């Protein structure tokens, strides 16, 4: 084997030699964006020394978690806090999310960073009989979280609720709950439609498994309260449906793409409009995504696509089915990039992807020049491979 190469396993278990790049992509910090509002849904860093189990409350390394948010802000990106990328409902409970919101909101104020925080109903946990709650209890859970986010001074993102999906009898229940929340919200919020590929418990959200019918209900909620909706975040992995939806939005209501398969074309837009962004893939892509948006700010759409289009293969790899485990790849790349000193996740989720999956993620990210220190990334990849018995 040539010096400097790494033996990486293919999906079929056969090893092949890969030569890492020696220099990262030259990226710098820069001015705030002017043409798009862009949020990165940021992950949390687990405390690897805490004596926890997958069922116990998350132990978070707060210093490393906040340092990663400062990294994103330094490149001009906003932080979408306490979203599913932070493992809401998959290791991070409401108590941990509330502490995350408080700390990150305070940090955003200190550094002048853009932040929006997830509001859900994860105080209402599933039981042996499902979700034995009333609409009033769902609404009260939303209200508690909305109050905390508003007190923190951050914008609220009304996330989809597993409890509401389980107990709603039809579209009218969504109209009632969301209408109540929007009427009482102090500032305009972002509405988040997360598809079942990200969370199977959200199948049939907005009262129907028929996406056209669900879209009609979603638009009805917005049309009734356009002054209380800053925008919508759509995570359905269906580019044409997002385009059709954003063309039907009232004036002043933004569309934030959450489509981690088709984001370059959706952000670039067409002659009838474009999407802003709130994306989990912009956690590992942060500096590169920021560079691309600054190119777009100059009106250079082909230059924007030239930078961002090559990242789609990595994103589709990380978000492959089961899509909800994309978080494992996000944290894996953060470890390789030196943003944290370990590859440990809350809830033990680091075990949710295979070694060939990690190997391909490393190869794609390295090829894009995402690692500030390629030698460090290569050394950490070799360490992981050795744990699986792959000798270099």
Residue pairs with C-beta under 8 A, 6 or more apart in sequence:
1 7
1 17
1 392
2 17
2 19
4 19
4 20
4 378
5 17
5 18
5 19
5 20
6 17
6 18
6 19
6 20
6 378
6 381
6 382
6 385
6 392
7 15
7 16
7 17
7 18
7 385
7 390
7 391
7 392
8 15
8 16
8 17
8 18
8 359
8 360
8 362
8 363
8 385
9 15
9 16
9 355
9 356
9 359
9 385
9 390
10 16
10 356
10 359
11 356
11 360
13 356
15 390
18 363
20 366
20 374
20 375
20 377
20 378
21 366
21 367
21 369
21 374
22 374
22 375
23 369
23 374
24 369
24 370
24 371
24 372
24 373
24 374
25 288
25 368
25 369
25 370
27 75
27 287
27 288
27 290
27 291
28 291
29 74
29 75
29 76
29 290
30 75
30 76
30 290
30 291
30 294
31 76
31 294
32 76
33 76
33 290
33 293
33 294
33 297
34 297
35 293
35 296
35 297
36 267
36 274
36 276
36 277
36 293
36 296
36 297
37 78
37 114
37 254
37 256
37 276
37 277
38 76
38 77
38 78
38 276
38 277
38 278
38 282
38 289
38 290
38 293
39 77
39 78
39 79
39 80
39 114
39 116
39 256
39 277
39 278
39 279
39 282
40 72
40 77
40 78
40 79
40 80
40 279
40 280
40 282
40 283
40 286
40 289
41 80
41 83
41 84
41 85
41 86
41 278
41 279
41 280
41 282
41 283
42 68
42 69
42 72
42 79
42 80
42 81
42 85
42 86
42 283
43 68
43 85
43 86
43 87
43 283
43 327
43 330
43 331
43 334
44 58
44 60
44 65
44 86
44 87
44 92
44 100
44 346
45 60
45 61
45 64
45 65
45 68
45 331
45 334
45 339
45 340
46 58
46 59
46 60
46 61
46 342
46 344
46 345
46 346
47 59
47 60
47 61
48 61
48 341
48 342
48 344
50 59
52 58
52 59
53 348
54 91
54 347
54 348
57 93
57 95
57 96
58 87
58 91
58 92
58 93
58 96
58 346
58 347
59 346
60 92
60 96
60 99
60 100
60 346
61 340
62 103
64 339
64 340
64 341
65 100
65 103
65 104
66 103
66 104
66 107
67 339
68 334
68 339
68 340
69 79
69 81
69 104
69 107
69 108
69 113
70 107
70 111
70 113
71 286
71 339
72 78
72 79
72 113
72 283
72 286
73 79
73 108
73 111
73 112
73 113
73 114
75 286
75 287
75 290
76 290
76 293
76 294
77 114
77 282
77 286
77 289
77 290
78 113
78 114
78 115
78 116
79 104
79 108
79 113
79 114
79 115
79 116
80 115
80 116
80 117
80 118
80 157
80 278
81 100
81 101
81 104
81 105
81 115
81 116
81 117
81 118
81 154
82 88
82 92
82 97
82 100
82 101
82 104
82 117
82 118
83 118
83 157
83 159
83 192
83 280
84 90
84 118
84 159
84 194
84 198
84 199
84 280
84 324
84 327
85 280
85 283
85 327
85 330
86 92
86 97
86 100
86 118
87 327
87 345
87 346
87 347
87 349
88 97
88 118
88 120
88 122
88 159
89 120
89 122
89 162
89 199
90 324
90 327
90 347
90 349
91 345
91 346
91 347
91 348
91 349
92 100
92 346
92 347
93 122
94 120
94 122
94 123
94 145
96 346
97 118
97 122
98 145
98 148
101 117
101 148
101 149
101 152
101 154
102 148
102 152
104 115
104 117
104 154
105 115
105 117
105 149
105 152
105 153
105 154
106 152
107 113
108 114
108 115
108 154
109 153
115 154
115 155
116 154
116 155
116 156
116 157
116 190
116 278
117 149
117 152
117 154
117 155
117 156
117 157
118 157
118 159
118 192
119 142
119 145
119 146
119 149
119 156
119 157
119 158
119 159
119 189
120 141
120 142
120 145
120 159
120 160
120 161
121 138
121 141
121 142
121 145
121 161
121 162
121 163
121 164
122 141
122 162
123 141
123 144
123 145
124 131
124 133
124 137
124 138
124 141
124 163
126 162
126 166
130 166
131 162
131 163
131 166
131 167
133 163
133 167
134 167
135 164
135 167
135 168
135 173
135 176
135 177
137 163
138 161
138 163
138 164
138 167
138 177
139 177
139 180
139 181
141 161
141 163
142 158
142 161
142 177
142 181
143 181
143 184
146 156
146 158
146 181
146 184
146 185
146 189
149 155
149 156
150 156
150 185
150 186
150 187
155 187
155 188
155 189
155 190
155 230
156 185
156 187
156 189
156 190
157 189
157 190
157 191
157 192
157 233
157 278
158 178
158 181
158 189
158 190
158 191
158 192
159 192
159 194
160 192
160 193
160 194
160 199
160 202
160 205
162 199
162 201
162 202
164 173
164 174
164 177
165 201
165 202
165 203
165 204
165 205
166 201
167 173
168 174
168 177
168 207
170 207
171 206
171 207
171 208
171 213
171 217
171 220
172 207
173 207
174 205
174 206
174 207
174 217
174 221
175 217
175 220
175 221
175 224
178 191
178 221
179 221
179 224
179 225
181 189
182 189
182 221
182 224
182 225
182 228
182 229
183 225
183 228
185 228
187 230
188 227
188 228
188 229
188 230
189 228
189 229
189 230
190 229
190 230
190 231
190 232
190 233
190 256
190 278
191 218
191 221
191 222
191 229
191 231
191 232
191 233
192 232
192 233
192 235
192 258
193 205
193 206
193 218
193 232
193 233
193 234
193 235
193 236
194 202
194 205
194 235
194 258
195 202
195 205
195 235
195 236
195 237
196 202
196 203
196 205
197 236
197 237
197 321
197 323
197 324
198 235
198 323
198 324
199 324
200 324
203 209
204 214
205 214
206 213
206 214
206 215
206 217
206 218
207 213
207 214
207 217
208 214
208 217
211 236
211 238
211 241
215 241
215 245
218 232
218 245
219 245
219 248
219 249
222 229
222 232
222 249
222 250
222 253
223 250
226 250
226 251
226 252
226 253
229 250
229 253
230 253
230 254
231 253
231 254
231 255
231 256
231 276
232 245
232 249
232 253
232 254
232 255
232 256
233 256
233 257
233 258
233 278
234 241
234 242
234 245
234 255
234 256
234 257
234 258
234 259
235 258
235 259
235 260
236 242
236 259
237 259
237 260
237 261
237 262
237 319
237 323
238 259
239 259
239 261
239 262
239 265
239 266
242 255
242 257
242 259
242 262
242 266
242 275
243 266
243 270
245 255
246 255
246 273
246 275
247 272
247 273
249 255
254 276
255 273
255 275
255 276
256 275
256 276
256 277
256 278
257 263
257 266
257 267
257 275
257 276
257 277
257 278
257 279
258 278
258 279
258 280
259 266
260 279
260 280
260 281
260 315
260 316
260 318
260 319
260 326
261 312
261 315
261 316
261 319
262 312
263 277
263 279
263 281
263 308
263 312
263 315
264 304
264 305
264 308
264 309
264 311
264 312
265 305
266 274
266 275
267 274
267 275
267 276
267 277
267 293
267 296
267 304
267 308
268 274
268 296
268 301
268 304
268 305
269 275
277 289
279 289
280 319
280 326
280 327
280 330
281 311
281 314
281 315
281 318
281 319
281 330
282 289
283 330
283 334
284 314
284 318
284 329
284 330
284 333
284 334
284 337
284 365
284 370
285 311
285 314
285 315
285 370
287 370
288 307
288 308
288 311
288 368
288 369
288 370
289 308
289 311
291 307
292 304
292 307
292 308
293 304
295 303
295 304
295 307
296 303
296 304
310 368
311 368
313 364
314 361
314 364
314 365
314 368
317 329
317 357
317 360
317 361
317 364
318 326
318 329
318 330
318 361
319 326
325 349
325 352
325 353
327 345
327 349
328 345
328 349
328 350
328 352
328 353
329 353
329 357
329 358
329 361
331 340
331 343
331 345
331 349
331 350
332 343
332 350
332 353
332 358
332 361
332 362
333 361
333 362
333 365
333 370
334 340
335 341
335 342
335 343
335 380
336 362
336 365
336 371
336 376
336 377
336 380
336 381
337 370
337 371
337 372
337 373
337 377
338 371
338 372
338 373
338 376
338 377
343 350
343 380
343 384
344 350
355 384
355 385
355 388
355 390
358 381
358 384
359 381
359 385
362 377
362 381
365 371
365 377
366 374
366 377
366 378
371 377
382 392
385 392
386 392
